[in-house]
Amino acid sequence: FDTSLIVRTERSPTTTSQSIVNMFQSWYKKLGLIGCSSHSGRRTFITETSKKISLVGGSLRDIQMMVGHSSLQTTQRYIESDTDSQRKVVGLI
């Protein structure tokens, strides 16, 4: 019994990446969420943690390590911009 496996099914202790993609599509459809993909949660997690990591003394490099990217550039591509935050930071100056 491998405890490192996160997603198991009734039929198999392992799950293919396509099965996980299909599972997310099914969940999003049931929730009425249009345009979401299996990566939507990953993008949201990376964006939200990038906004808060400095509060705990961390950096984007820590997020890179958490999500398993070999390149910081890959991590940065996941981070969505926020014009409201941009306005607020300029207002601080």
C-alpha atoms as one frame of an Amber mdcrd trajectory, in Angstrom:
protein
   0.000   0.000   0.000   1.735   3.142  -1.273   0.757   6.172   0.858   2.393
   8.566  -1.641  -0.483   7.981  -4.071  -3.143  10.613  -3.567  -5.880   9.615
  -6.002  -7.050   6.006  -5.979 -10.156   4.452  -7.491 -12.242   1.427  -6.567
 -10.654  -0.452  -9.456  -7.024   0.569  -9.148  -4.527   1.902  -6.597  -3.121
   4.179  -9.329  -4.843   6.716 -11.548  -3.825   8.001 -14.968  -3.431  11.708
 -15.594  -6.267  11.528 -18.148  -8.583  10.059 -15.508  -7.837  13.024 -13.266
  -8.473  15.471 -16.133 -11.814  13.752 -16.795 -12.698  13.827 -13.097 -12.108
  17.583 -12.889 -14.126  18.182 -16.059 -17.009  16.250 -14.541 -16.843  18.184
 -11.258 -16.659  21.566 -12.984 -19.583  20.657 -15.246 -21.713  19.618 -12.245
 -20.877  22.928 -10.561 -21.805  24.881 -13.695 -18.290  26.268 -14.077 -17.537
  27.040 -17.717 -14.015  27.266 -19.120 -12.321  25.541 -16.192  -9.735  22.832
 -16.692  -7.814  20.399 -14.555  -5.149  23.109 -14.262  -7.525  25.819 -13.029
  -7.033  24.848  -9.388  -3.272  24.727  -9.844  -3.258  28.197 -11.428  -5.434
  29.566  -8.609  -3.230  27.971  -5.932  -0.040  29.389  -7.447  -1.580  32.849
  -7.911  -2.987  33.006  -4.375   0.152  31.683  -2.682   2.293  34.134  -4.660
   0.238  36.958  -3.139   0.759  35.671   0.406   4.145  33.951   0.493   5.978
  37.089   1.619   3.727  37.256   4.718   5.498  34.171   6.048   8.989  35.121
   4.884   8.896  33.064   1.707   9.528  33.825  -1.952   8.431  32.733  -5.404
  11.289  30.241  -5.287   9.485  28.493  -2.400   6.329  28.246  -4.484   8.387
  26.885  -7.378   9.671  24.118  -5.111   6.195  23.391  -3.711   4.642  22.885
  -7.148   7.588  20.976  -8.587   8.622  23.297 -11.402  12.257  23.078 -12.467
  12.161  26.674 -13.712  10.953  29.803 -11.930   9.781  31.062 -15.336   7.277
  28.204 -15.494   5.907  29.151 -12.074   5.641  32.795 -13.102   3.542  31.874
 -16.138   0.885  30.483 -13.788   0.554  33.712 -11.802  -2.371  35.819 -12.951
  -2.138  39.603 -12.723  -4.526  41.624 -10.562  -5.163  45.221 -11.632  -6.822
  46.047  -8.299  -3.661  45.030  -6.439  -1.570  47.021  -8.896  -3.638  50.139
  -8.191  -3.376  49.602  -4.425   0.403  49.237  -4.451   0.796  52.389  -6.553
  -1.472  54.150  -4.045   0.988  53.257  -1.289   3.778  55.218  -2.956
